[in-house]
Amino acid sequence: MLQRRLAAERTSSGSRSARRLPAAAGSGAAGGGCTALALRRRAVRAAIAAAAAASGGGGPQQPPPSAGAPPPPPSPQQQQTAGRARRAAADAAAEGWVVNKAPIGAAMTPALYAYLLAHTREHPLLAQLRAETAARHGGHMQVAPEQGQLLALLAELLGARRVIEVGVFTGYSSLAVALALPPDGELVALDRDADSMAVAQRYWDAAGVGGVVRPVLGPAAASLDALLASGGAGRYDLAFIDADKRSYAAYFEQCLALVRAGGLIAVDNVLFYGKVADPGAADKATVALRAFNDALAADARVSVAVVPVGDGMALCRKR
């Protein structure tokens, strides 16, 4: 339980790699009403902030040395932040946690993200769709390019032939995945918005995958039930859920029935702009996502990894 609660302390500025150790002696309630859990959270946050700065996220970026040249000595600022990182990590260890590495998300500058995009393969039609969608109302709902390519790679690794997408919007993720399917594959695309589905259809057709994608208009829950009723249980290799957050738990159960053993369910927005870790965020979508994340972390029916790509994506392999 404590591990799941601490995992919810990720913020939009970064994430962390941590593992639990046996509780340190004397790590009970502290002065000022702080609990041991609160002290651990505070220590880990401090360690991550300092470690991220030490790794380059807290100061000007130095140009890389030329090939064969020795690395430049650390600047005084880097020495300072490295010292703080060591002290903060020691404090975290004393409270029962180890932070072994500052994750790249903590130092994701605009320049670094631009570098990531420059090294992300993107079909020209995907780039065109991304630009068109950015000009639309709700354009932020589109998945990030690196997320679309990750989904396509997962489809290839699975040898996927049958895919379900719950929530299509303008079709970026479905196009990315459809391009990775064989010619006789099928992607069932579920959405209730005819206008955005029409945009998606244009791009599916332009990319030559219009015969691979089967669009289904209507409420996703009813559409998933219809797939189950028509004998779809266990017949799909991959499902991607990116729709109404309050219905994630229900969609997940339906997709779990539809996906074969060894298949994958990918769930988008599980970090939800960092709101899942913000105690002040109490909107219905955030509350529902917190409950979903807690349940998923304890679900023995799947193997799970939450990756900080896009807005956070949970990858769940059906056991």
C-alpha contacts under 8 A as a table, 3 or more apart, distances in Angstrom:
res1	aa1	res2	aa2	distance
1	M	4	R	5.22
1	M	5	R	6.20
2	L	5	R	5.02
2	L	6	L	6.02
2	L	37	L	7.50
3	Q	6	L	5.17
3	Q	7	A	6.12
3	Q	20	R	7.14
4	R	7	A	5.05
4	R	8	A	6.61
4	R	294	D	6.51
4	R	297	A	7.01
5	R	8	A	5.29
5	R	9	E	7.19
6	L	9	E	5.31
6	L	41	R	6.77
7	A	10	R	6.33
8	A	276	V	6.44
8	A	277	A	5.03
8	A	290	R	7.89
9	E	41	R	7.46
9	E	276	V	7.95
9	E	277	A	4.74
9	E	278	D	7.70
10	R	14	G	6.60
10	R	15	S	5.11
10	R	16	R	7.24
10	R	271	L	7.96
10	R	274	G	6.84
10	R	277	A	5.67
11	T	14	G	5.66
11	T	15	S	6.52
11	T	274	G	4.82
11	T	275	K	7.62
11	T	277	A	5.90
11	T	278	D	7.53
12	S	15	S	7.88
12	S	273	Y	5.91
12	S	274	G	4.30
12	S	275	K	7.84
13	S	105	G	7.23
13	S	106	A	5.92
13	S	274	G	8.00
14	G	103	P	7.31
14	G	104	I	7.89
14	G	105	G	4.87
14	G	106	A	4.05
14	G	107	A	7.59
15	S	103	P	6.32
15	S	105	G	6.31
15	S	106	A	6.41
15	S	308	P	7.67
16	R	48	I	6.79
16	R	99	V	7.15
16	R	101	K	7.40
16	R	102	A	6.46
16	R	103	P	5.77
17	S	99	V	5.91
17	S	100	N	6.49
17	S	101	K	6.23
17	S	102	A	7.31
17	S	103	P	6.90
18	A	97	W	6.70
18	A	98	V	5.65
18	A	99	V	4.99
18	A	100	N	6.80
19	R	97	W	6.21
19	R	98	V	6.05
19	R	99	V	7.48
20	R	96	G	6.46
20	R	97	W	5.29
20	R	98	V	7.10
21	L	96	G	5.16
21	L	97	W	5.83
21	L	98	V	7.55
22	P	96	G	6.11
23	A	27	S	6.85
23	A	95	E	6.89
23	A	96	G	4.92
24	A	27	S	5.62
24	A	94	A	6.07
24	A	95	E	5.89
24	A	96	G	5.51
27	S	30	A	7.72
27	S	36	A	5.50
27	S	95	E	6.13
28	G	35	T	6.47
28	G	36	A	4.99
29	A	33	G	6.91
29	A	34	C	5.80
29	A	35	T	4.34
29	A	36	A	5.38
30	A	33	G	6.26
30	A	34	C	5.12
30	A	35	T	6.05
30	A	36	A	7.03
31	G	34	C	6.18
34	C	38	A	5.93
34	C	39	L	6.68
35	T	38	A	5.11
35	T	39	L	6.35
36	A	39	L	5.07
36	A	40	R	6.21
36	A	95	E	7.36
37	L	40	R	5.07
37	L	41	R	6.18
38	A	41	R	5.05
38	A	42	R	6.16
39	L	42	R	5.07
39	L	43	A	6.14
39	L	95	E	6.93
40	R	43	A	5.15
40	R	44	V	6.10
40	R	92	A	6.18
40	R	95	E	5.37
40	R	96	G	6.97
40	R	97	W	6.84
41	R	44	V	5.23
41	R	45	R	6.13
42	R	45	R	5.25
42	R	46	A	6.23
43	A	46	A	5.16
43	A	47	A	6.11
43	A	88	A	6.33
43	A	89	A	7.43
43	A	91	D	6.01
43	A	92	A	4.73
43	A	95	E	7.54
44	V	47	A	4.99
44	V	48	I	6.15
44	V	88	A	7.51
44	V	89	A	7.25
44	V	92	A	5.53
44	V	97	W	7.35
44	V	98	V	7.90
44	V	99	V	6.79
45	R	48	I	5.25
45	R	49	A	6.22
46	A	49	A	5.22
46	A	50	A	6.19
46	A	85	A	7.92
46	A	88	A	5.93
47	A	50	A	5.27
47	A	51	A	5.90
47	A	84	R	7.79
47	A	85	A	5.46
47	A	86	R	7.73
47	A	87	R	7.84
47	A	88	A	4.49
47	A	89	A	5.10
47	A	92	A	7.11
47	A	99	V	7.00
48	I	51	A	5.02
48	I	52	A	5.83
48	I	85	A	7.48
48	I	99	V	7.32
48	I	102	A	5.83
48	I	106	A	7.77
49	A	52	A	5.27
49	A	53	A	6.31
49	A	85	A	7.80
49	A	106	A	7.68
50	A	53	A	5.15
50	A	54	A	6.14
50	A	81	T	5.74
50	A	82	A	7.01
50	A	84	R	5.80
50	A	85	A	4.53
50	A	88	A	7.33
51	A	54	A	4.92
51	A	55	S	6.15
51	A	81	T	7.19
51	A	82	A	6.66
51	A	84	R	7.79
51	A	85	A	4.76
51	A	86	R	7.92
51	A	101	K	7.43
51	A	102	A	5.41
52	A	55	S	5.13
52	A	56	G	6.57
52	A	57	G	5.29
52	A	58	G	6.80
52	A	102	A	5.26
52	A	103	P	7.44
52	A	106	A	5.73
52	A	107	A	6.05
53	A	56	G	5.32
53	A	57	G	4.44
53	A	58	G	3.79
53	A	59	G	6.91
53	A	78	Q	7.55
53	A	81	T	6.10
53	A	82	A	7.80
53	A	107	A	7.66
54	A	57	G	6.94
54	A	58	G	6.82
54	A	78	Q	5.45
54	A	79	Q	7.58
54	A	81	T	4.98
54	A	82	A	4.88
54	A	85	A	7.03
55	S	58	G	7.80
55	S	102	A	7.35
55	S	107	A	7.83
56	G	59	G	6.18
56	G	60	P	7.55
56	G	61	Q	6.57
56	G	78	Q	7.77
56	G	107	A	6.96
57	G	106	A	7.00
57	G	107	A	4.37
57	G	108	M	7.56
57	G	109	T	7.65
58	G	107	A	7.82
59	G	77	Q	7.71
65	P	69	A	6.01
65	P	70	P	7.24
65	P	71	P	6.17
65	P	72	P	7.36
66	S	69	A	5.50
74	P	77	Q	7.95
74	P	78	Q	5.73
74	P	79	Q	6.23
75	S	78	Q	5.10
75	S	79	Q	6.25
76	P	79	Q	5.03
76	P	80	Q	6.12
77	Q	80	Q	5.05
77	Q	81	T	6.18
78	Q	81	T	5.16
78	Q	82	A	5.91
79	Q	82	A	5.08
79	Q	83	G	6.17
80	Q	83	G	5.20
80	Q	84	R	6.37
81	T	84	R	4.96
81	T	85	A	6.06
82	A	85	A	4.94
82	A	86	R	6.27
83	G	86	R	5.18
83	G	87	R	6.28
84	R	87	R	5.10
84	R	88	A	5.93
85	A	88	A	5.10
85	A	89	A	5.95
86	R	89	A	5.16
86	R	90	A	6.15
87	R	90	A	5.06
87	R	91	D	6.23
88	A	91	D	4.97
88	A	92	A	6.18
89	A	92	A	4.95
89	A	93	A	6.15
89	A	98	V	6.70
89	A	99	V	6.20
90	A	93	A	5.03
90	A	94	A	6.22
91	D	94	A	5.08
91	D	95	E	6.45
92	A	95	E	5.10
92	A	96	G	6.45
92	A	97	W	5.24
92	A	98	V	6.08
92	A	99	V	7.34
93	A	96	G	5.05
93	A	97	W	4.74
93	A	98	V	5.09
93	A	99	V	7.93
94	A	97	W	7.29
99	V	102	A	7.60
102	A	106	A	6.84
103	P	106	A	5.75
103	P	107	A	7.60
104	I	107	A	5.40
104	I	108	M	6.20
105	G	108	M	5.04
105	G	308	P	7.46
108	M	112	L	5.83
108	M	113	Y	6.26
109	T	112	L	5.10
109	T	113	Y	6.18
110	P	113	Y	5.08
110	P	114	A	6.06
111	A	114	A	5.08
111	A	115	Y	6.27
112	L	115	Y	4.97
112	L	116	L	6.28
113	Y	116	L	4.87
113	Y	117	L	6.23
114	A	117	L	5.07
114	A	118	A	6.12
115	Y	118	A	5.02
115	Y	119	H	6.40
116	L	119	H	5.21
116	L	120	T	6.29
116	L	146	E	7.98
117	L	120	T	4.99
117	L	145	P	7.30
117	L	146	E	7.06
118	A	121	R	7.98
120	T	145	P	7.20
120	T	146	E	6.03
120	T	149	Q	7.41
121	R	149	Q	7.10
122	E	126	L	6.18
122	E	127	A	6.42
122	E	145	P	7.08
122	E	149	Q	7.40
123	H	126	L	5.16
123	H	127	A	6.48
124	P	127	A	5.10
124	P	128	Q	6.21
125	L	128	Q	4.89
125	L	129	L	6.00
125	L	203	Y	7.07
125	L	206	A	7.91
125	L	207	A	7.01
126	L	129	L	5.02
126	L	130	R	6.03
126	L	172	Y	6.42
126	L	175	L	7.37
126	L	176	A	7.25
127	A	130	R	5.04
127	A	131	A	6.32
128	Q	131	A	5.21
128	Q	132	E	6.27
129	L	132	E	5.06
129	L	133	T	5.98
129	L	170	T	7.84
129	L	172	Y	6.82
129	L	203	Y	7.34
130	R	133	T	5.16
130	R	134	A	6.11
130	R	142	Q	7.70
130	R	172	Y	7.07
131	A	134	A	5.19
131	A	135	A	6.84
132	E	135	A	5.57
132	E	136	R	6.98
133	T	136	R	5.15
133	T	139	G	5.26
133	T	142	Q	7.38
133	T	170	T	6.89
134	A	137	H	7.94
134	A	139	G	4.62
134	A	140	H	7.04
135	A	139	G	6.55
136	R	139	G	5.24
138	G	141	M	5.81
139	G	142	Q	5.92
140	H	143	V	7.87
141	M	169	F	7.59
142	Q	169	F	7.15
142	Q	170	T	7.51
142	Q	172	Y	6.79
142	Q	173	S	7.98
143	V	147	Q	6.25
143	V	148	G	6.50
143	V	172	Y	6.97
143	V	173	S	6.62
143	V	310	G	6.63
144	A	147	Q	5.15
144	A	148	G	6.36
144	A	310	G	5.51
145	P	148	G	5.12
145	P	149	Q	6.32
146	E	149	Q	5.12
146	E	150	L	6.13
146	E	309	V	7.50
146	E	310	G	7.58
147	Q	150	L	4.99
147	Q	151	L	6.27
147	Q	309	V	6.23
147	Q	310	G	6.02
148	G	151	L	5.18
148	G	152	A	6.30
148	G	172	Y	7.16
148	G	173	S	5.17
148	G	176	A	5.75
148	G	177	V	7.41
149	Q	152	A	4.96
149	Q	153	L	6.10
149	Q	176	A	6.59
149	Q	177	V	7.98
150	L	153	L	5.05
150	L	154	L	6.14
151	L	154	L	5.05
151	L	155	A	6.24
151	L	173	S	7.48
151	L	176	A	7.46
151	L	177	V	6.31
152	A	155	A	5.10
152	A	156	E	6.36
152	A	176	A	5.76
152	A	177	V	4.54
152	A	178	A	7.88
152	A	179	L	7.65
152	A	180	A	5.66
153	L	156	E	5.03
153	L	157	L	6.15
153	L	180	A	7.59
154	L	157	L	4.99
154	L	158	L	6.09
155	A	158	L	5.18
155	A	159	G	6.09
155	A	160	A	5.10
155	A	177	V	6.70
155	A	180	A	6.64
155	A	181	L	7.23
155	A	238	L	7.04
156	E	159	G	5.00
156	E	160	A	6.31
156	E	180	A	6.23
156	E	181	L	7.32
157	L	160	A	7.64
158	L	237	D	7.15
158	L	263	G	7.34
160	A	163	V	7.06
160	A	181	L	6.60
160	A	185	G	7.82
160	A	237	D	5.35
160	A	238	L	6.73
161	R	181	L	6.08
161	R	182	P	6.64
161	R	184	D	7.48
161	R	185	G	4.47
161	R	186	E	6.20
161	R	236	Y	7.67
161	R	237	D	6.75
162	R	185	G	5.83
162	R	186	E	4.92
162	R	187	L	5.87
162	R	188	V	7.91
162	R	235	R	7.34
162	R	236	Y	4.93
162	R	237	D	5.60
162	R	238	L	6.88
163	V	186	E	6.26
163	V	187	L	4.58
163	V	188	V	6.20
163	V	236	Y	5.73
163	V	237	D	5.95
163	V	238	L	4.85
163	V	239	A	5.63
164	I	187	L	5.65
164	I	188	V	4.80
164	I	189	A	6.17
164	I	190	L	7.69
164	I	236	Y	7.27
164	I	238	L	6.42
164	I	239	A	4.59
164	I	240	F	6.33
165	E	168	V	6.65
165	E	174	S	6.96
165	E	187	L	7.19
165	E	188	V	6.17
165	E	189	A	4.95
165	E	190	L	6.02
165	E	239	A	5.70
165	E	240	F	4.80
165	E	241	I	6.14
165	E	242	D	7.74
166	V	189	A	6.54
166	V	190	L	5.09
166	V	191	D	6.75
166	V	220	A	6.50
166	V	239	A	7.58
166	V	240	F	6.07
166	V	241	I	4.77
166	V	242	D	5.88
166	V	243	A	6.17
166	V	251	Y	7.99
167	G	189	A	7.27
167	G	190	L	5.66
167	G	191	D	5.08
167	G	220	A	7.70
167	G	241	I	6.55
167	G	242	D	5.10
167	G	243	A	4.64
168	V	171	G	5.22
168	V	172	Y	7.84
168	V	173	S	7.54
168	V	174	S	6.86
168	V	189	A	6.23
168	V	190	L	6.30
168	V	191	D	5.62
168	V	196	S	7.92
168	V	197	M	6.94
168	V	200	A	7.76
168	V	242	D	7.64
169	F	172	Y	7.89
169	F	191	D	7.19
169	F	193	D	7.52
169	F	196	S	5.36
169	F	197	M	6.36
169	F	200	A	7.41
170	T	196	S	4.88
170	T	197	M	5.91
170	T	198	A	7.71
170	T	199	V	5.48
170	T	200	A	4.61
171	G	174	S	5.19
171	G	175	L	5.84
171	G	196	S	7.94
171	G	197	M	7.18
171	G	199	V	7.38
171	G	200	A	4.38
171	G	201	Q	7.68
171	G	203	Y	7.69
171	G	204	W	7.96
172	Y	175	L	5.26
172	Y	176	A	6.22
172	Y	200	A	7.49
173	S	176	A	5.07
173	S	177	V	6.18
174	S	177	V	5.18
174	S	178	A	5.83
174	S	187	L	7.54
174	S	189	A	7.29
175	L	178	A	5.02
175	L	179	L	6.10
175	L	200	A	7.92
175	L	203	Y	7.47
175	L	204	W	6.17
175	L	209	V	7.81
176	A	179	L	5.46
176	A	180	A	6.86
177	V	180	A	5.16
177	V	181	L	6.62
178	A	181	L	5.17
178	A	186	E	7.85
178	A	187	L	6.63
178	A	209	V	6.46
178	A	212	V	6.74
178	A	213	V	6.96
179	L	207	A	7.91
179	L	209	V	6.85
181	L	184	D	7.89
181	L	185	G	5.61
181	L	186	E	7.66
182	P	185	G	5.12
183	P	212	V	6.86
184	D	212	V	6.92
185	G	212	V	5.87
186	E	212	V	4.85
186	E	213	V	5.79
186	E	214	R	6.97
187	L	212	V	6.11
187	L	213	V	4.66
187	L	214	R	5.98
188	V	213	V	5.97
188	V	214	R	4.81
188	V	215	P	5.96
188	V	216	V	7.05
189	A	213	V	6.70
189	A	214	R	5.94
189	A	215	P	4.65
189	A	216	V	5.90
190	L	215	P	6.16
190	L	216	V	4.95
190	L	217	L	6.10
190	L	218	G	7.21
190	L	219	P	7.90
190	L	220	A	5.97
190	L	223	S	7.16
191	D	194	A	7.74
191	D	197	M	7.15
191	D	215	P	7.83
191	D	216	V	6.53
191	D	217	L	5.28
191	D	218	G	5.99
191	D	219	P	6.82
191	D	220	A	6.42
192	R	217	L	4.95
192	R	218	G	4.32
192	R	219	P	5.61
192	R	220	A	7.35
193	D	196	S	5.77
193	D	197	M	6.19
193	D	217	L	7.13
193	D	218	G	7.80
194	A	197	M	4.99
194	A	198	A	6.07
194	A	217	L	6.91
195	D	198	A	5.22
195	D	199	V	6.78
196	S	199	V	5.17
196	S	200	A	6.44
197	M	200	A	4.96
197	M	201	Q	6.11
197	M	215	P	7.80
198	A	201	Q	4.99
198	A	202	R	6.39
199	V	202	R	5.29
199	V	203	Y	6.73
200	A	203	Y	5.33
200	A	204	W	6.18
201	Q	204	W	5.02
201	Q	205	D	6.09
201	Q	210	G	7.03
202	R	205	D	5.32
202	R	206	A	6.12
203	Y	206	A	4.87
203	Y	207	A	6.02
204	W	207	A	5.26
204	W	208	G	6.27
204	W	209	V	5.16
204	W	210	G	4.79
204	W	213	V	7.42
205	D	208	G	5.09
205	D	209	V	5.87
205	D	210	G	4.45
205	D	211	G	7.94
206	A	209	V	7.73
206	A	210	G	7.86
207	A	210	G	7.56
208	G	211	G	7.50
209	V	212	V	5.07
209	V	213	V	6.49
210	G	213	V	5.52
210	G	214	R	7.87
211	G	214	R	7.39
216	V	223	S	7.36
218	G	222	A	7.47
218	G	223	S	6.78
219	P	222	A	5.61
219	P	223	S	6.35
220	A	223	S	4.97
220	A	224	L	6.02
220	A	251	Y	7.89
221	A	224	L	5.21
221	A	225	D	6.20
221	A	250	A	7.64
221	A	251	Y	6.62
221	A	254	Q	7.99
222	A	225	D	5.03
222	A	226	A	6.19
223	S	226	A	5.01
223	S	227	L	6.39
224	L	227	L	5.07
224	L	228	L	6.37
224	L	251	Y	7.89
224	L	254	Q	6.47
224	L	255	C	7.58
225	D	228	L	5.08
225	D	229	A	6.09
225	D	254	Q	7.30
226	A	229	A	4.94
226	A	230	S	6.14
227	L	230	S	5.20
227	L	231	G	6.72
227	L	232	G	5.23
227	L	233	A	7.70
227	L	258	L	7.88
228	L	231	G	5.44
228	L	232	G	4.78
228	L	233	A	5.46
228	L	257	A	7.79
228	L	258	L	6.70
229	A	232	G	7.06
232	G	235	R	5.40
232	G	236	Y	7.45
232	G	258	L	5.84
233	A	236	Y	7.69
233	A	257	A	5.45
233	A	258	L	4.12
233	A	259	V	6.77
233	A	260	R	7.63
234	G	257	A	6.18
234	G	258	L	4.67
234	G	259	V	4.70
234	G	260	R	4.02
234	G	261	A	7.18
235	R	258	L	6.12
235	R	259	V	5.99
235	R	260	R	5.75
236	Y	239	A	7.46
236	Y	258	L	5.93
236	Y	259	V	4.53
236	Y	260	R	5.80
236	Y	263	G	7.34
237	D	259	V	5.64
237	D	260	R	6.00
237	D	262	G	7.90
237	D	263	G	4.72
237	D	264	L	6.43
238	L	259	V	6.49
238	L	263	G	5.75
238	L	264	L	4.85
238	L	265	I	5.77
238	L	266	A	7.74
239	A	255	C	6.59
239	A	259	V	7.12
239	A	264	L	6.40
239	A	265	I	4.70
239	A	266	A	6.20
240	F	265	I	5.83
240	F	266	A	4.75
240	F	267	V	5.87
240	F	268	D	7.62
241	I	248	Y	7.55
241	I	251	Y	7.40
241	I	252	F	7.69
241	I	265	I	7.53
241	I	266	A	6.25
241	I	267	V	4.80
241	I	268	D	6.20
242	D	245	K	7.81
242	D	267	V	6.37
242	D	268	D	5.26
242	D	269	N	7.32
243	A	247	S	7.88
243	A	248	Y	7.60
244	D	247	S	5.53
244	D	248	Y	6.74
245	K	248	Y	5.23
245	K	285	A	5.38
245	K	286	T	7.92
245	K	288	A	6.71
245	K	289	L	6.50
246	R	249	A	7.53
246	R	284	K	6.98
246	R	285	A	5.41
246	R	288	A	5.26
246	R	289	L	7.16
247	S	250	A	5.40
247	S	251	Y	6.14
248	Y	251	Y	5.04
248	Y	252	F	5.89
248	Y	288	A	7.94
248	Y	289	L	7.64
248	Y	292	F	7.09
249	A	252	F	5.18
249	A	253	E	6.43
249	A	292	F	6.01
250	A	253	E	5.28
250	A	254	Q	6.40
251	Y	254	Q	5.15
251	Y	255	C	6.07
252	F	255	C	5.09
252	F	256	L	5.91
252	F	265	I	7.91
253	E	256	L	5.04
253	E	257	A	6.46
254	Q	257	A	5.29
254	Q	258	L	6.42
255	C	258	L	4.86
255	C	259	V	5.94
255	C	265	I	7.28
256	L	259	V	5.41
256	L	260	R	7.97
256	L	265	I	7.47
256	L	318	K	7.17
257	A	260	R	7.73
259	V	263	G	5.76
259	V	264	L	7.12
259	V	265	I	7.66
259	V	318	K	7.51
260	R	263	G	5.18
260	R	318	K	7.17
261	A	317	R	7.92
261	A	318	K	5.18
261	A	319	R	5.55
262	G	317	R	5.94
262	G	318	K	5.19
262	G	319	R	5.86
263	G	317	R	5.70
263	G	318	K	5.60
264	L	315	L	6.87
264	L	316	C	5.54
264	L	317	R	4.50
264	L	318	K	6.16
265	I	315	L	6.04
265	I	316	C	5.04
265	I	317	R	6.41
265	I	318	K	7.63
266	A	313	M	6.61
266	A	314	A	5.63
266	A	315	L	4.63
266	A	316	C	6.15
267	V	270	V	6.98
267	V	313	M	5.46
267	V	314	A	5.04
267	V	315	L	6.58
268	D	311	D	6.87
268	D	312	G	6.22
268	D	313	M	4.58
268	D	314	A	6.62
269	N	272	F	4.84
269	N	273	Y	7.72
269	N	310	G	7.70
269	N	311	D	4.79
269	N	312	G	5.16
269	N	313	M	6.01
270	V	276	V	7.92
270	V	289	L	6.41
270	V	293	N	7.00
270	V	311	D	6.86
270	V	312	G	5.16
270	V	313	M	5.83
270	V	314	A	6.66
271	L	274	G	5.44
271	L	275	K	6.99
271	L	276	V	5.94
271	L	277	A	7.94
271	L	308	P	7.84
271	L	311	D	5.79
271	L	312	G	4.84
271	L	313	M	7.61
272	F	275	K	5.61
272	F	276	V	6.24
272	F	286	T	7.21
272	F	289	L	7.98
272	F	311	D	5.85
272	F	312	G	7.05
273	Y	276	V	7.80
273	Y	311	D	6.15
274	G	277	A	5.75
274	G	278	D	6.78
275	K	278	D	4.89
275	K	279	P	7.98
275	K	281	A	5.93
275	K	286	T	6.48
276	V	279	P	7.77
276	V	281	A	7.36
276	V	286	T	5.81
276	V	287	V	7.54
276	V	289	L	7.07
276	V	290	R	5.88
278	D	281	A	5.49
279	P	282	A	7.56
281	A	286	T	6.87
282	A	286	T	6.37
282	A	287	V	6.02
283	D	286	T	5.51
283	D	287	V	6.27
284	K	287	V	5.17
284	K	288	A	6.04
285	A	288	A	5.12
285	A	289	L	6.15
286	T	289	L	5.07
286	T	290	R	6.20
287	V	290	R	5.22
287	V	291	A	6.40
288	A	291	A	5.21
288	A	292	F	6.11
289	L	292	F	4.87
289	L	293	N	5.96
290	R	293	N	5.16
290	R	294	D	6.17
291	A	294	D	5.19
291	A	295	A	6.20
292	F	295	A	5.18
292	F	296	L	6.02
293	N	296	L	5.03
293	N	297	A	6.12
294	D	297	A	5.31
294	D	298	A	6.74
295	A	298	A	5.39
295	A	299	D	6.15
296	L	299	D	5.00
296	L	304	V	7.68
297	A	304	V	7.17
299	D	302	V	6.20
300	A	303	S	7.29
301	R	318	K	6.29
301	R	319	R	5.68
302	V	316	C	5.69
302	V	317	R	5.24
302	V	318	K	4.59
302	V	319	R	5.24
303	S	316	C	5.49
303	S	317	R	5.09
303	S	318	K	6.69
303	S	319	R	6.88
304	V	314	A	6.76
304	V	315	L	5.61
304	V	316	C	4.56
304	V	317	R	6.56
305	A	314	A	5.75
305	A	315	L	5.29
305	A	316	C	6.73
306	V	312	G	6.81
306	V	313	M	5.65
306	V	314	A	4.24
306	V	315	L	6.17
307	V	312	G	5.81
307	V	313	M	5.41
307	V	314	A	6.30
307	V	315	L	7.63
308	P	311	D	6.78
308	P	312	G	4.50
308	P	313	M	6.51
309	V	312	G	5.18
309	V	313	M	6.30
310	G	313	M	7.20
